[in-house]
């Protein structure tokens, strides 16, 4: 609600938000109360059980003492006192078991996350893409029985440019995530130069592939450190990629040592996006994946940066885009069109326009 403060104020929705806030608080307090009640009940069971055990020992000891079984009242009292050292740990057992049950649920959740993101110890791959990236009948979904991509087959040849086009939710960003090795639960094959992705060491994959994402993370450090990711590079090279990414004006105004603030709060959305692009260009990977990197930029800057990316030689570019501009689209070697997770069309801009299919409709609507 604090993140949406300006929206709440502008629409005068304070009363409605307070209702949601109170409802959330009440739900939290009810959960806390139920947990406290269970804790008290468990503790009471432990205490009552301990008292019964102590009282039982006392009665049995008193019985033996009265029967002259060589046990004196003093021995009985000693045993009752020693029972405290037995009962106290036993009384903690119910609480420990309850906490263990809660902890196991968290452990299972963490174990599942770790299994999905486990470090790959596969074979290294070269830092240059020599032939192509191939997807063969790839099907994938984040949830079982809910596929996002359905039987998708594509081929991205080394050194060429490709556009992924389609409506929201068609699986474009998911496809890039798979190419980055984020998930291995897909069906089918993803091959880099003939080597299956599941068998590739991820460290070597990250040397080969870079990604520019729509949501950019910026460290609370200088512009230079955010571009270089705290590594050493030649100053001329840093300036060159900054110019390619459209950062010349920002650097001229604020300098390379300007502090970006926590998560880049000292920069605009477009400036953060330019830093992400410069960061990727500086890394110099053989394959560049771009997920709507120019979404936060004005049209002129977006075209200039896209042209910069497309003009880089010896780079394989796979770009997700919603900007359907003829000048840019004609520069792609091939355009893949996705709809509802399926690859429905592919070809150059002119070929797709001649077909007058789904891409033709998207393009005409955008104009």
N, C-alpha and C positions, 0 to 999 in steps of 0.2 A: 504493500500500500504506500510505503514511503517512496518507492521507486516510481509509482504512478501518481505522486502528489499533485503535479501540475494538471494532470487530466481530471483528477477528482475535484480540484478547485474550479477548473474552468467549466465543468458540467454541474457544479453545485451538488455533488453526490455524497456529501459528508455524512448525511443521515444514513443512507444506504450502506456506506462503508462501515459505519459504526455498528450497524446490525451484524454485518459479516464478521467484524472484529470481535463483538461480544459472543456470537455463536461459536467462533473458533476458540475463544477463551473458555467458554462453558464446556465444550467438548474436551479440551485439554484437562480442565480441572476434574471432570467426571472420570477421565482415564486415570488421573493421579489418585483420585479418591478410591477407585476400585482397586488399584495397585496397593494402596495403603491398607485397605480392608483385608486383602489377601495376606499381606505381610503380618498384620496383627493376628489374623487367624492362625497362620503358620507358627508364629512365636508363642501364641497361647497353647497350641497343641504341644510344642516342645516343653514349655514350662510345666503344664499340667502332667505330662508324661514323666518329667523329672521329679516332680513332687510325689507322684504315685510311687515311683521307683524308690525314692528316699524313704518314704513312709513305710513301704513294704520291707525294706532292709531293716528299718528300726523295729517294726513289729516282730519280724522273724528273729532278730538279735535278742529282743526282749524275751521272746518265747524261749529261746535257747538258754538265756541267763536264768530264767525262772525255773527251768528244768534241770539246773545244775549241770550243764553240759560243758563245763570248764571254760565258760565265757562269762566275763564279768561285765557289769554295766559300763565300765570305762572302755572296754574293748568295743562294745556296741556303739558308743558315742564316737570313738575313733573311726569306725567303719562308716558311720553316717557322714562324718566330716570328709572322709576320703571319697565318698560317693560324689561330692561336688566336682572333683577332678575328672570324674567319668561322665557325669550328667551334663556339665557345661559344654564340652565338645559335641556330645550327642545332640544337645539342644540346637546347636548351630547347623546340623546336617540338613533339616528341612529348608532353611533359608538358602544354604549353599546349593541345594538341588534346584530350587526355584530360579536362582540366579544363573545356574548352569544351563537351564532350559532356555532362558532368554539369550544367553551368550551364544549357544549353539546356533540359534537362528541367524545371528549376525555373522558367525563364522562361516555358515553355509553360504550366505549372501556374498561375503568377501571371496570365498573359495570359487564361487561361480564367476565373479568378475575377474579373478586372477586366471582362471582357466581360459576365459575368452581372450585375455590379453597376455597370455603366457609368452615368455621370451622364446623366440624361434632360434633353434640351433642348427638350422639347415645349411645348405651349401652357399658360399658367397657367389655373388653375381658381379659381372664387370661394371665399371662406372660409366660405360658408354653403351647405349642401346644400338645394336648393330643391325638387327633385322626388323623385329616388330613386336608389339604387344597384341596378344590374341585372346579373345573371350570366345569360348565354345560352349554354347547351350547353358549359359549361366543362369541359375535361378537362386534367389536369395530373399529372405525376409527376416526382420528383427524378431518377429514372433512366429511360432510354429503355425503352419497352415494359413499364414497371411503374407504371401510373397509380395515383395516390392518390385523385384525384377523377375521376369518370366521368360525363360528360354532365350536369352539374349546372346547373339553371336556378332562379334565385331573384330576388325583388324585395324590396328594403328601402326602404320609403317614408320620406321625411324626417319627423323628429320622433317616430317610433314606436320601440317596443322589440321586439327579436327574440331568441329563444333558439335556440342550436344545441345539439342533444342527440344523443347516440349513444354507442356503446361506444368504448373506446380503439382508436386506429388507424382510425377511420372518416373522418378527413380534416377535422375541425373546425378544429384549429390551422393546418393547411395553408391552409384557406380564408381565415383571417384574414391569413396571410402574403401571400397573393395580393392581398387588398384593400389591403394596405399597400404594394404595388408592389415586393415583394422579388424576384419572378420575373416574367419576361415571355415565358417559353417555353410558356405555356398555349395550348391550342386553344379556340376560341370567343371570346366577348366579355365584357369587364367594363366597364361604363359608369357613370360618375358624371355624373348630370344629362345623360345622352345622349352624353357625351364618352368615347371609348375610353381606357382606362387607359394603354395604350402611348403615347398621344399627349399625355399630361398631364405637365407639368413636376413632378418629384418634390418640389421645395421647396414649391410651392403645395399639393401633395397633403398634405404633412406639416403644413401650416397648417390644413387641413380636417379631418384625421383624427388621432386619438391612440389609442394602444394601451396597455392594462395587461396585462402578461404574467405568466405563472406564475412564471418565474424572474426575480427582480428584481435589478438592479445598483444598488448604493448606493456613492456616492463616499466617500472617506476625508475627510469634512468634516462640518459641522454638520447637524442635522436641517433647519434652515431652508434652507440651501444645497441640500440634496437635494430639498426640496420645490419651491423656486423655480428649480432648475437654474442657480443663480448669476446670476439676473436680478433686476431690481428690480420689486417689486409692493407694492401697498398692504397695510399691516400687518393691517388689518381683514379684507381678503380672504383673506390667508394663514391667519388664525385661523379664518375661516369654513370653508375647505376642509379644514383640519386637523380641525375638529369633524365635518364630514361624513364624513371618512375614519376616524373613530374614534381619533384621535391625542391627544385631550384629556388623557387620563390620563397618557400617556407624557410629554407636554410639561409637565404639572403637576409630574411627578416629577423630570424631568431638564432641562427648559428647552429653548428653541429652539436654543441654542448648543451643545448636547451633541454631542460628537464621535462619529460613528457607527462609526469604525474602518474598517480595510481591508475593502472589499466588505461593510460593515455588520456586522462580527463583534462589535460592541458591542450589537447589537440581536437580538431574536428573529426567527424567520421571519415571524410574524404582523405584527410592527412594521415590518419591511422592506416587506411587502406593503401596509400602510396608507400608508406613505410614497409608494409607487408610485401608489396610488389618488389621494392628495392632489395629487401632481405632475400627474397627468392632469386632475383637476378644475380646478386652477389655470390650466392652459393654455387652457381654455375652448373647445376645438374643437367644431365642429358635429357631428362623428361620433365616437363612442367605441366602440372594439373592446376587448372584455374576454375574456381567455383564462384562465379558471379563477382569477380574481384573489382569490377568497376561500378557495382550497383550504387555505391554511395557517392559517386562522382558526377559532376555535371557532364552534359553530353560532349562538349568540346574536349575536355580532359580525358573522358572515357575513350573517345575515338583515338586520341593521341597515344594513350598508354597501350591500348589494344594493338595499334599499329606498331608500336615499339616492340611488343612481345612477338608479333607475327613476323617482324623483320629480322629477328635474331636468327642467325644461321646455325645449322647443325643442332637444332633443338626440336624435340618432338613435343608438340603442344596439344593438349586436350582441354578444351575450354567450354565450360557450361555458360550459356548466355541466354538472356531474354531480350537483348538489344538486337532486333532484326533490322539491320541497316545494310542496304545493298552494297555500299562501298566496302564494308568490312566482310560481309558474308562471302563475297566473291573471292576473297583472299584465302579462304579455307580450301584445302585439297579435297575435303569431303565433309558433308554435314550429316550427322545421324539424328534422326527424329524419333523421339520416344513418346509413347502415349500409354498411360496406365501400366507402366512397367514393361511394355513390349516395344521392340524395335519395329517400326512400321514403314519407315522410308529411309533411304540413304542415297547420297549422290552429291554432285556439285550444286551450287546455287541455281545455275541455269537449268540443269537437269530436273531439279525438284520443282522449279517454277513451271516448266513445260508439262510435268505430270499433273499439275493442278489438283494435288491431293491435300493432305492435312497440313503440310508445311506451307503450301500456297495460301491456305485459309489463314494460318497464323500470321503470315507475312502481310497479307492484305488488311487484316484487322489491325495490325500494329501501325500501318500507315494511315 
